[in-house]
Amino acid sequence: MTWLAVLISALLFVPAALHLLWAIGAWVPIRDEAALARATVGAPGITRMPGPIPCALVFVALLFAAALPHLTTFPLRTPLLLAIAAVFLLRGVAAYLPAWRKLVPEQPFSRLDQRYYGPLCIVVGASFLLFTLTGA
């Protein structure tokens, strides 16, 4: 199971790094802030990326999630793994719900969400659920 934890951690480092870059105002991989916001946030009429604090908080949360499977003696590890699993699974399923589609209709976010973001969240959430159930 260690290989899956390493894979999921490596996978989570990518969006964590992106959120850190966005927190410091580096618009990557799309240099145009409005286009990046439409691709990553998707709220109606969005033209600006979220501020540095929300981006930094997501960075910290993703970094913590990436580290937790490896911290076998961390207090409250099991409930935290379960909570992370629930968050990612709910976020992944949301990508296919009509109510979510109304909240984030901008393109290309809507298309990317259903094609990449949602499935990725489901895979990560299922992995964290597996970590929870197996104690790995």
ABEGO torsion letter per residue (X at the ends): XAAAAAAAAAAAAAAAAAAAAAAAGBBOABABAAAAAAAAAGBBGBABBBBAAAAAAAAAAAAAAAAAAABAABBGAAAAAAAAAAAAAAAAAAAABAAAAAABABOAAAAAAAAAAAAAAAAAAAAAAAAAAAGX
